[in-house]
Amino acid sequence: MLFSVNNQTQFSWKTLYPCLLNIVKEEIRLETNRCNIIKLHKNDYHDVKMIYMNEKVRTYLGGSIPEEHTLNKFSDTLERSRTGSYYWVVRLKSNNDCIGLISLDKHVDGQHFEVSYEFLPDWWGQGYAKEVITRMLDYIFNELHLTKVIAETQTVNHSSCRLLENVGMKLEQTITRYGAEQAIYGMEKPRRDT
C-alpha cells in the first residue's frame, strides 16, 4: 500500500512505520488516577537530580549519585531514551510535582525488558508506585504488545519485593549480582479468555 502527501510524494508502509514509531514514542504520556507519566525531557533534569542524589531512594541501587555526576547520568539516560529504551517522570496531577521515575529497558540478560522505578520517600507507602506500575504493565502488554516483562530488585529490599508481588509479578529466581542477592520477578502477558 502506498501513501501520498499532496498527491506528489509516495511512501510505502515499510518506510512510514519506523517514522510513526518514533513519533508515537516521542508523544507517550500515560495517566493514572493521581499521576501523569510523561516521557523524560531535558527540562526534567532538576527534578531527576533530586531522585539521583537521594540516599533513601538509591539505597539498593548502588548508592546516591554525587551532584557533580548527575548531569552525565541524566544525559546518558536521555540518550538511551532515544535508542530503544523508555524513561518517564512521574508527576502528580494535582500540582505537577515530580515524585519518581519509571523505565522500560533491556534487562542485562539481553532477552527481556525490565521495568524499573524510583520514587521519592515522601510518596512511599501511599499506593503511588503500585498505581503507576500497574498502568505501566497495562501499557507494556496491551500497547507495546510485549509478552513478558521482568523486574530485578535486591532480596533485602522487602518493600520492592512486596510491591512487585502486589502488582502480580512472580519470583522466578534469585541470583548474586552487583555484590548482593537479587530477586528476579517476571510477568507474562495475561491471556484473555475467548
Sequence and secondary structure as in RCSB ss.txt:
>XXXX:A:sequence
MLFSVNNQTQFSWKTLYPCLLNIVKEEIRLETNRCNIIKLHKNDYHDVKMIYMNEKVRTYLGGSIPEEHTLNKFS
DTLERSRTGSYYWVVRLKSNNDCIGLISLDKHVDGQHFEVSYEFLPDWWGQGYAKEVITRMLDYIFNELHLTKVI
AETQTVNHSSCRLLENVGMKLEQTITRYGAEQAIYGMEKPRRDT
>XXXX:A:secstr
 EEEETTTEEEEHHHHHHHHHHHHHHT EEE SSEEEEE  GGGHHHHHHHHT TTTTTTTTS   HHHHHHHHH
HHHHHHTTT EEEEEEETTT  EEEEEEEEE TTSSSEEEEEEE GGGTTTTHHHHHHHHHHHHHHHTS  SEEE
EEEETT HHHHHHHHHTT EEEEEEEETTEEEEEEEEE      
